[in-house]
């Protein structure tokens, strides 16, 4: 690797504002939280109480929230998934 290339990477890493790094960390945490909520929703709420082979009445809002979470839009997904889980009787732990 040429020295100039390594130096430019070092300069780029140093010049990243601390706020940008904090935003990246927060976004990663939101995506992990969204994935956890999605897993809970799919496992417990997205299925019929009669069993996995019984047809499930589709929940459009839940499906949209799952799709948005999968696309990386945690900000739009998390409130919906949290509400759906609370309405199903789940007590969610505080984030953080």
HELIX and SHEET records of a PDB file:
HELIX    1   1 UNK A    3  UNK A   15  1                                  13    
HELIX    2   2 UNK A   18  UNK A   40  1                                  23    
HELIX    3   3 UNK A   41  UNK A   45  3                                   5    
HELIX    4   4 UNK A   60  UNK A   71  1                                  12    
HELIX    5   5 UNK A   74  UNK A   87  1                                  14    
END                                                                             
